[in-house]
Amino acid sequence: MHDSNSHNGTRHAGHRAGRRIRHRLATAAMAALCAVAVGTGGLPSARAAEAEPDIIGRWMTKDHDGVFEISHCGNEICGKLAGVRYTTEMPRDKRGEPECNLPMLNGFTPDPKETGHWNGHVTDPDTGHVYHAKLWVSQSGDLKLRGFVAVPLFGETETWSRYTGTIGPACKLP
């Protein structure tokens, strides 16, 4: 969704990069039309706590145009957009707010059936829709994000890599 107040009717490269990130999150999250609540268990188990250090940190998106920072949010894990590649101005969400530090991964708790996997939600900032999601670190050390509606079978998985670079002012990636 384009916010005419925030861009004066022009589309900048930064805006397109933000839209690509939002599109990938929405694509990864949508494959069916109706959402069904997915049980996430309770407090972290001892086995899930061992996996916690693997998921915490900064992760580069698959197309290398965004970095998410995943951290603790109380008893849950959450993630925000910490860096984005843009050339003119910071991409904005559907309300016209800058996407810098926008929380998009929320409420992740350990999956009671799969050690090292986390269940939560991903928000599409372009529409405000919230989708179910799973996060885990693969054997190769990459982060896997599977967004879906209803059940994980109806979804898409993205692979993100660990990010160790710098992030400039206003979430600008070098």
Salt bridges, closest charged atoms under 4 A:
GLU52 OE1 - HIS72 NE2 3.25
ASP63 OD2 - ARG24 NH1 2.98
ASP65 OD2 - ARG20 NE 3.25
ASP65 OD1 - ARG24 NH2 2.68
GLU69 OE1 - ARG58 NE 3.47
GLU89 OE2 - HIS7 ND1 2.99
GLU89 OE1 - HIS12 NE2 3.91
ASP93 OD2 - ARG95 NH2 3.09
GLU99 OE2 - ARG22 NH1 1.99
ASP111 OD2 - LYS134 NZ 2.36
GLU114 OE1 - HIS117 ND1 3.60
GLU114 OE2 - LYS134 NZ 3.44
ASP126 OD2 - ARG19 NH1 3.38
ASP126 OD1 - ARG22 NE 3.38
GLU158 OE2 - ARG24 NE 3.83
